[in-house]
Amino acid sequence: MKAHDGLYIDGAWRPAGSGEVIEVVNPADEQVIGRVPAGGALDVDTAVRAARAALPAWAATAPAERAARLVALRDALAARKDEIAGTVTAELGSPLQFSQAVHVGLPIAVTGSYAELAASHSFEEKVGNSTIFHEPIGVVGAITPWNYPLHQIVAKVAPALAAGCTVVLKPAEDTPLTARLFAAAVHEAGLPAGVFNLVTGLGPVAGQALAEHPGVDLLSFTGSTAVGRQIGAVAGAAVKKVALELGGKSANVILPGADLAKAVAVGVANVMSNSGQTCSAWTRMLVHRDRYQEAVELAGAAAAKYGDRIGPLVSARQRDRVRGYIEKGVAEGARLVAGGPESPRERGYYVSPTVFADVTPEMTIAQEEIFGPVLSVLRYDDEDDALRIANGTVYGLAGAVWAADEAEAVAFARRMDTGQVDINGGRFNPLAPFGGYKQSGVGRELGTHGLAEYLQTKSLQF
């Protein structure tokens, strides 16, 4: 068996027990580009047992040594950056430039940030007559989505390793090739056998087995809210900790007096990024009624420029899902300004960049996560009305506020029920906590807050 042909368990590539495979399809041309093993419950059990056996030694490793392994992992990923970017483009459909800058550049930086945190973080503190120890929670079961196939892996695995945990990763079946390259980089970085394990497979089989396994101490899942509920129920029955990063329906609130042209342009770009397959995308643009029509025209013109600049959706299933939402938006009375349900190309899972006007807050397209290049523009009467609309979904992952006065934007953002808000186009910060309110999830990723998810607390009194 060639390297990477199997599952990566206990420091080596080995065949899956079932012998079944998952075909990986390029969404741009619908051609099969690879096959990976479809691991099952027995493979998951083997991987968890390997992680369990490796845990004591890795947890006892000095933080400086864990930091050194993470530096080596960062460098191994950087050495493979072109191969990884090409693989992401092939299996996800992301334009190569975006794959290089975001899909690969961001996780390399995040890996480096956790190397620094492993070396600098205080895993021990004194409070009165107590010494408090922050210890690794144990074996982590990580289940990652397809939309950011390397970043979502790194956002779970890097802090887990920095904390002293061992990991079993089950990546999304649509984009497993990137996960295999990550496992190869782990091997090159010299992590001890069993510290990191990879089981490719189907969610209802391998994912379910990982979620239910009694040897897993923490389940970290990114994906839909519906699946998150199922994982939360499984974990709750076992009194097992979960970290859930789920859906979003984020509001981009443009207050009166803001630079409308800039706010609309950045807002449309945010929605079209990664073909709209981003949980934190600002898919609802809220504009005061006095400038509503102007904003709609700007948004339609901006979206039209993305027709040849965005990639396909990840699968035929996802394309059909997004088309269904567009059709529902039309049926419920929203007005198409750009795009529509028709495919812009004969081949590939493409959806046209789409903008809806005359959207009301109760419409399906204003309430449910579409996960495609679809923007809804809503009007509001005053700031209280804007806040009511912004907070009027079950989600609370991200958002944006634009205002002529930064203090006004901050005051509005403080009233939003969401985990992260960009003020006047503030840049993404990979050290800031990322996570949501309400049904957008439980826990945080990135930075010190992400590290804390993989630690448990013990106090000794003297």
Long-range contacts (C-beta under 8 A, 24 or more apart in sequence): 3-184, 4-180, 4-183, 4-184, 5-37, 6-37, 7-37, 7-39, 7-43, 7-47, 7-197, 7-198, 7-199, 7-200, 8-180, 8-183, 8-186, 8-187, 8-196, 8-197, 8-198, 9-43, 9-46, 9-47, 9-50, 9-197, 9-198, 9-199, 10-46, 10-47, 10-50, 10-53, 10-54, 10-193, 10-194, 10-197, 11-187, 11-192, 11-193, 11-194, 12-193, 16-40, 16-43, 16-200, 16-201, 17-42, 17-43, 18-43, 22-173, 22-176, 22-200, 22-201, 22-202, 24-91, 24-174, 24-175, 24-176, 24-177, 25-91, 25-315, 26-90, 26-91, 26-93, 27-91, 27-92, 27-93, 27-311, 27-312, 27-313, 27-314, 27-315, 27-348, 27-349, 28-93, 28-311, 28-312, 28-348, 28-349, 29-347, 29-348, 30-316, 30-347, 30-348, 30-349, 33-90, 33-91, 33-177, 34-91, 34-177, 36-176, 36-177, 36-180, 36-200, 37-200, 37-201, 38-200, 38-201, 38-202, 38-205, 38-206, 39-170, 39-199, 39-200, 39-201, 39-205, 39-206, 40-201, 40-205, 40-206, 40-209, 41-205, 41-206, 41-209, 43-199, 43-201, 43-206, 44-168, 44-170, 44-199, 44-201, 44-206, 44-209, 44-210, 44-213, 45-209, 45-213, 45-215, 47-168, 47-197, 47-198, 47-199, 48-139, 48-141, 48-168, 48-197, 48-210, 48-213, 48-215, 48-216, 49-215, 50-193, 50-194, 50-197, 51-139, 51-166, 51-167, 51-168, 51-194, 51-195, 51-197, 51-215, 52-139, 52-166, 52-215, 53-194, 54-166, 54-192, 54-193, 54-194, 54-195, 55-136, 55-138, 55-139, 55-165, 55-166, 57-192, 58-136, 58-164, 58-165, 58-166, 58-192, 58-195, 59-135, 59-136, 59-164, 59-165, 60-164, 61-164, 63-118, 63-119, 63-121, 63-123, 63-162, 63-164, 64-118, 64-119, 66-118, 66-161, 66-162, 66-164, 67-115, 67-116, 67-118, 67-119, 67-162, 68-115, 69-161, 69-189, 69-190, 69-191, 70-111, 70-112, 70-114, 70-115, 70-118, 70-158, 70-161, 70-162, 70-189, 71-112, 71-115, 72-188, 72-189, 72-190, 73-111, 73-158, 73-161, 73-185, 73-186, 73-189, 73-191, 74-108, 74-111, 74-112, 74-115, 75-189, 76-184, 76-185, 76-186, 76-188, 76-189, 77-104, 77-107, 77-108, 77-111, 77-150, 77-182, 77-185, 78-108, 79-185, 79-188, 80-181, 80-184, 80-185, 81-105, 81-108, 83-181, 84-150, 84-178, 84-181, 84-182, 87-177, 87-178, 87-181, 88-149, 88-150, 88-175, 88-178, 89-311, 90-177, 91-149, 91-174, 91-175, 91-176, 91-177, 91-178, 92-146, 92-147, 92-149, 92-174, 92-175, 92-311, 92-314, 93-275, 93-311, 93-312, 93-313, 93-314, 93-348, 93-349, 94-274, 94-275, 94-311, 95-309, 95-310, 95-311, 98-273, 98-274, 98-311, 102-148, 102-151, 102-274, 103-148, 103-149, 103-150, 103-151, 104-150, 106-151, 106-430, 107-150, 107-151, 107-153, 107-154, 107-155, 109-430, 110-151, 110-154, 110-155, 110-158, 110-430, 110-446, 111-154, 111-158, 113-158, 113-430, 113-431, 113-446, 113-447, 114-158, 114-159, 114-161, 114-162, 114-451, 115-162, 117-159, 117-162, 117-447, 117-448, 117-451, 118-161, 118-162, 121-162, 121-448, 121-451, 123-455, 127-459, 129-461, 129-462, 130-459, 130-460, 130-461, 130-462, 131-459, 131-460, 131-462, 132-457, 132-458, 132-459, 132-460, 133-457, 133-458, 133-459, 133-460, 134-452, 134-455, 134-456, 134-457, 135-164, 135-455, 135-456, 135-457, 135-458, 136-163, 136-164, 136-165, 136-454, 136-455, 136-456, 137-163, 137-165, 137-217, 137-218, 137-241, 137-454, 137-455, 137-456, 138-165, 138-166, 138-216, 138-217, 138-218, 139-165, 139-166, 139-167, 139-168, 139-215, 139-216, 139-217, 139-218, 140-165, 140-166, 140-167, 140-168, 140-216, 140-217, 140-218, 140-219, 140-220, 140-454, 141-167, 141-168, 141-170, 141-210, 141-211, 141-213, 141-216, 141-218, 141-219, 141-220, 142-167, 142-168, 142-169, 142-170, 142-220, 142-221, 143-169, 143-170, 143-203, 143-207, 143-210, 143-211, 143-219, 143-220, 143-221, 143-222, 143-223, 143-231, 144-169, 144-170, 144-171, 144-172, 144-179, 144-222, 145-172, 145-222, 145-223, 146-172, 146-173, 146-174, 146-175, 146-314, 147-274, 147-277, 147-278, 147-279, 147-314, 147-371, 148-274, 148-278, 149-175, 149-178, 149-179, 150-178, 150-182, 152-222, 153-178, 153-179, 153-182, 154-182, 155-222, 155-434, 155-445, 155-446, 155-450, 156-220, 156-222, 156-243, 156-445, 157-182, 157-196, 159-445, 159-450, 159-451, 159-453, 159-454, 160-220, 160-454, 161-191, 161-195, 161-196, 162-451, 162-454, 163-451, 163-454, 163-455, 165-217, 165-218, 165-454, 166-194, 166-195, 166-196, 166-197, 167-195, 167-196, 167-197, 168-197, 168-198, 168-199, 168-210, 168-216, 169-196, 169-197, 169-198, 169-199, 170-199, 170-200, 170-201, 170-203, 170-206, 170-207, 170-210, 171-198, 171-200, 172-203, 173-200, 173-201, 173-202, 173-203, 174-314, 174-315, 175-314, 176-200, 203-227, 211-235, 212-238, 214-238, 216-240, 217-241, 218-242, 218-243, 218-453, 218-454, 219-243, 220-443, 220-453, 221-245, 222-246, 222-279, 224-369, 225-369, 225-394, 225-395, 225-439, 225-440, 228-441, 232-442, 242-442, 242-443, 243-441, 243-442, 243-443, 243-444, 243-445, 243-453, 244-441, 244-442, 244-443, 245-279, 245-434, 245-435, 245-436, 245-440, 245-441, 245-443, 245-445, 246-279, 246-395, 246-397, 246-436, 246-439, 246-440, 246-441, 247-279, 247-369, 247-395, 247-397, 247-439, 247-440, 248-279, 248-280, 248-281, 248-283, 248-369, 248-395, 248-396, 248-397, 248-398, 248-436, 248-440, 249-283, 249-284, 249-366, 249-367, 249-368, 249-369, 249-393, 249-394, 249-395, 249-397, 250-280, 250-281, 250-282, 250-283, 250-284, 250-395, 250-397, 250-398, 250-399, 250-400, 250-418, 251-282, 251-284, 251-285, 251-286, 251-389, 251-390, 251-399, 251-400, 251-416, 251-418, 252-282, 252-284, 252-285, 252-286, 252-399, 252-400, 252-402, 253-286, 253-386, 253-390, 253-399, 253-400, 253-401, 253-402, 253-412, 253-416, 254-285, 254-286, 254-287, 254-288, 254-291, 254-295, 254-402, 255-288, 255-383, 255-386, 255-401, 255-402, 255-403, 255-404, 255-408, 255-409, 255-412, 256-288, 256-290, 256-291, 257-403, 257-404, 257-405, 258-402, 258-403, 258-404, 258-424, 259-402, 259-404, 260-287, 260-291, 260-294, 260-295, 260-298, 261-298, 262-402, 262-425, 263-400, 263-402, 263-425, 264-295, 264-298, 264-299, 264-302, 265-298, 265-302, 266-400, 266-425, 267-299, 267-375, 267-400, 268-299, 268-302, 268-303, 268-306, 268-355, 268-375, 269-302, 270-400, 271-373, 271-374, 271-375, 272-303, 272-306, 272-309, 272-310, 272-353, 272-373, 275-310, 275-311, 275-312, 275-313, 275-351, 275-372, 275-373, 276-310, 276-313, 276-322, 276-351, 276-370, 276-371, 276-372, 276-373, 276-374, 277-313, 277-314, 277-318, 277-371, 277-372, 279-369, 279-371, 279-397, 279-440, 280-397, 280-398, 280-420, 280-434, 281-398, 282-398, 282-399, 282-400, 283-369, 283-370, 283-374, 283-375, 283-376, 284-359, 284-366, 284-375, 284-376, 284-378, 284-389, 284-390, 285-375, 285-376, 285-377, 285-378, 286-378, 286-379, 286-380, 286-386, 286-389, 286-390, 287-377, 287-378, 287-379, 287-380, 288-379, 288-380, 288-381, 288-382, 288-386, 289-379, 289-380, 289-381, 292-377, 292-379, 295-377, 296-337, 296-355, 296-357, 296-377, 297-337, 299-337, 299-338, 299-355, 299-375, 299-377, 300-337, 300-338, 300-355, 300-357, 303-337, 303-338, 303-339, 303-353, 303-354, 303-355, 303-373, 303-375, 304-338, 304-353, 306-353, 306-373, 307-344, 307-352, 307-353, 310-353, 310-373, 311-350, 312-348, 312-349, 312-350, 312-351, 313-349, 313-350, 313-351, 313-372, 314-349, 315-349, 316-349, 318-349, 318-371, 318-372, 319-343, 319-349, 319-350, 319-351, 319-372, 321-370, 321-371, 321-372, 322-351, 322-370, 322-371, 322-372, 322-373, 322-374, 323-351, 325-364, 325-365, 325-368, 325-370, 325-372, 325-374, 326-351, 326-354, 326-365, 326-374, 328-364, 328-365, 329-356, 329-359, 329-363, 329-364, 329-365, 329-374, 329-376, 332-363, 332-364, 332-365, 333-358, 333-360, 333-363, 334-358, 334-359, 334-363, 334-365, 334-376, 337-377, 339-373, 339-374, 361-389, 361-392, 366-393, 367-393, 367-394, 369-395, 383-412, 386-412, 387-412, 387-415, 387-416, 390-416, 390-418, 391-416, 391-417, 394-438, 394-439, 395-436, 395-438, 395-439, 395-440, 396-436, 396-437, 396-438, 396-439, 396-440, 397-435, 397-436, 397-437, 397-440, 397-441, 398-422, 398-436, 400-425, 419-444
